[in-house]
Each structure stands twice: as C-alpha cells, then as structure tokens.
Amino acid sequence: MKLLYLAAYAMLAVSTSTWADDGSQFFLHNGDKVVFYGDSITEQRMYSNIIETFVATRYPELNVTFVNSGWGGDTVHGGGGGTIDTRLNRDVLPYRPTVVTIMLGMNDGGYHAETEENDKKFFSGYTYIVDTIRKTLPQARMVAFGPTPYDEVTRPPAFPVAAGAEYNQALRSYGKWIANYADSAGISNIDLNTPMVQ
C-alpha cells in the first residue's frame, strides 16, 4: 500500500514543488476531467482511488471528474478490451478529458527477457497512443507513468518468466525510454520503478 501512496503522491506533485492553499499551483485545475488509462494496475482502482481521495479531501472545492479506463492484460496495442483504436475511441476520447494518465508496459514485454523486437513494438505503440490523443484532444495534459516493478525479489514470480531472465530490467528500459520520450514530447513523466525498487 505504501508503494501506491508513492504513485499517487508522485502524480499529484508532478508539476509543483510547493502547493498553494487555494490549489493555484496544483497540477489539477477546477473543471478538469482525468482519465486513468492503463492495464490491470489501473483497472484495480487502487492508485486512482488514492488520487481521487487526495483531491476530494485536500481540495474539496476543486471540481474534478475522474474516469478509470484500465483493462487487465492491456498493452500499447490493446488486448482483451479490443485493439488500441477500439480502446482509445471507446475508453478515452469520448470523455473529452483535460488530463490523461498512461500506465502501460507491464504486459508488453511478454514476461521474458528484454528483446529489441519487443522494445520497438512498445515504443511505436506508445507514441501512437500519445499522437492519437493529441490529434483529437490537443489541449489535454498527459502524464506518463513508467511501469511499476515486477517483483523478482520477495516472492517467486507470479507468471512464468524465462530462466535467467530479469523481467524488471525490461520494465526499467521501458521506463527510461518513456522518460526520454516524455521530455521531448512535453509530457509530464513519473518514474515509479526506481523509488519502489529502492
């Protein structure tokens, strides 16, 4: 649970080092609609509920709407909820969000050691998501969450992982790429992997 608080705190603090009492420096603004987009980590509604509760209790006069659009097993190309175009056109764009958070990557490496092919698929899929959102919602602010860690330390892997593979290394690589891409694309970025591993 402490890790999820870290995720929520990081998202809320993304644009400011100090928060004014009236919320004027706060990342979220009055009238914002936030769509949390991602896989099962989003769908389970833990970090998104923490963020919503934080906003409701710290800024009760701030009118912000939250929509959870997580889908278990999702990747940057879609998944059980349909293709990426189906997902975006059904689960993000119709809500006309002013803020979109993206947390993907956990499923994209296939629970195997990092490969150049998987990297390229992830990078192209991720940029496609951002480009599609920007074409339809050019004013939307985006927050890119790097993938959370895959726990290879405190318990046996929950999924079959190839012998000798360190799956979290693939996720760290995705996170590094996301950070570089976000910087060049003018997107807020939050590294969840490094502080959680530490």
N, C-alpha and C positions, 0 to 999 in steps of 0.2 A: 504494500500500500504506500510506503514511503516513496517508492520509485514513481508511482502515479502522481503523487503530490508534486514531485520534482518536475514531471512532464507538464502538469497544469501550471505550476509557477513559471516555468520557462516560457510557455506560450503567452502568459499574461504579462510577463516582463520583457517581451521581445523588443519593444520599441522605446523603452524608457528605463532609466536607472533610478528615477525617483517619481513617485506618483503624487500628483496634487490631490488634495481632498475632494475637489469637485470633479475629478476624473479627466481634466483637460489634457493631461499628458498620458492618459491611459490608452492602450492600444485600441480598445474597442470604444466606439462612439455611440451616442444616442441615435437610435433608429437602425443600428447595424443588424444584419441578418447573417449569422455564421453557419456555414455548412461544414461539418466534420466529415471528410471523405477518406475512406481507407478500407482496410481489411477487418479481420475479426478483432484486432486490438482496438479498433474504433467501434465496431459493432457491439462489443460488450458494454459500452457506455460507462466505463469507469472514469477515464481521464476527462471525457466530455462532461460527465455529471459534476466532477470536481470543479471544472472551469465554470460551468453554469452556476453552481452553488456559490463559488467565489464572487462572481459578478453580482448575483442576487443579494448577497449579504454585505458586500463591501460597497457596492454602488446601487442601492435599491431604487434610486430614481432614474437609473440608466435603462432605457427601453431597448433591450437587445433580445432578438429571437434566435434560438438555436435549433438546428436540424441535424440529426445523426444519419449519415448516409454510409455507414460502414457495412461491409458484406464479407462474411467469413470466407477465407480462401482466395480473396481477390488479389490480382496483380495489376501492374500498369497496363496490361492488355485486357483486363476484365477477368471473368471467372464464372462462378456459379450464378451470379446475377446477370450474366449476359456479357456481350463484348464491351469494350471500353466506350464505344459510341452509345450503346444502349445505356450503360451506367451513367455517363455524363448527361445524356439527353433526358433521362428519367429522374436521376437521383441528385443532380446538382443544378443544372442550368434553369429548370423551371422555377426553382425557388428564388431566382434573382438575388443570390447572396451578394453582400458587400464584402464579406470575408470568407475565404475558403482555406481550410487547413487540409493538407495532404499528408497522410501517413501510410506509406506503402513500402514494400521491399522484403518483408519477412518471407513471403511465399515465392518471390521472384527468382531466387537462386536455386529453387528446387531441392533445398536441404542437402546440397552437395558442395564440394569444394568449389571455389570461385573459378569460373571459366570466362574466356574472352567473349564467347558467344552469348552467354547469359548477361554479361556486362552490357554488351551492345544492345540487346533486347530491352534491358532495363532503361538504359539512357534514352533510347529512341521513344520508348513508351512514355517515360516521364515527361519529356519535352512535348510530346503530343498532347498530353493532358493539360499542361500549362498553356500551350498555344491555343488549344480549343477553348479553354475558359476565357482567355484574353480576347479572342475574336468575338465572343458573344457578350462578355461582361468586362469590357476594358477598364472599368473603374474598380473592379474587385481587387481587394488586397489579399495576397496569398501568403500563407505561412507553410513552409516546407519542414516537416518533422523528419529527421533522419530515422532510419529503422531502429527500433529498440533492440537490445541484445538478445541473442539466442543463448540460453543458459547451458553452458557446457562444463560448468564447474561444480555446482552444488547438487546436481542430480543427474541420473542417466538421461540421455536425450529422449524427448517425448516422441520424436519422429525418427524414422530410420535415416541415419546420416552415414555417408560412405566412410569406410575405415580410414582413419588417419586424417579425415577432413576436419577443419575447424570452420564450422558454418558461420560463426560470428565474424570471422575475417572477411567473408563475402559481404556481410551486412555493413561492416565498418567501411569497406571500399565503396559501397553504395552511398553511405553517409558522407564520405569525403567528396565524392562526385557531386552529390546534392548540394553540399556547401559551396563548392566552386561554381556550380551552375546557378544557384540562387543568387550569389553575389553578382554574377554577370547579368542576370535577368532581372535584378531589382526586386527579389523576393526575400521576405524575412525567412531566416533559417534557424532551426534549433537542433543541436546535436544532443540526442537522448542517449546514445550508445556509450560515449566516453564517461560521462559522470555516473551513469548507472553501473558500469563495469567497475569503476573506481570504488 
